[in-house]
Amino acid sequence: MDQELISKKDLLELTGISYGQLYRWKRKNLVPEQWFIRKSTFTGQETFFPKEQMLARIDKIKNMKDDLSLDVLADMFSPNPADASMTVAELIERNIVSRTTVQFYPLPQGDEAICSFDRILSLYVAEKLLQSGEMGRDEGTMLLDVMEKHYRSMESKGCDVVLIRKMGISSFLLITGTSELACEPGTKLVVRLPLSACLEELKMKLF
């Protein structure tokens, strides 16, 4: 269940960016510090990155840097919640979540309930996993509970939502984005979803 890593040398060759660009983006907080993973190799210490996340991030930076400043991009990629709230009705109207998802996980005030950014993010993640078929309705309740109790304490570290199942029993985990995951035999990794990617998508929809 380890994440696939890519070496710095291979990353630079594959993406066509320079060493200087990479570390400038790091200084600007476009690439999280925790994505720079130091590992021992037969040649000494080398730097690796989570391959899928890093390639997606570089692709977005290259495609958007001509239209947006690096500071604006850094704010978009920041794991810290945006200062935003919205009613349930507005979330549905702007196609951030569907009416079905809202009905699955209702708030007492109905459509007029005001959702914090954390709640919006949780519903957005639930929407993605329901739409993909990777999560069932009851599992969504577990997801929202885990996000509500633990996301705030981990948001600054950058984390992934992990859904595992064994013998029909599901569990949700929040783990830091570069952490390896080890489970007992017979456990199925259903999905590992980087919340950083969800945050980027959500901020684009909100602003």
ABEGO torsion letter per residue (X at the ends): XBBBBBBAAAAAAAAGBBAAAAAAAAAAGABBAAABBBBBBAAEBBBBBBAAAAAAAAAAAAAAAAABBAAAAAAAABABBBBBBBBAAAAAAAGABBAAAAAABBBAAEAABBBBAAAAAAAAAAAAAAAAGABBAAAAAAAAAAAAAAAAAAAAAEBBBBBBBBGGBBBBBBBBAABBBBBBBGBBBABBBBAAAAAAAAAAAAX
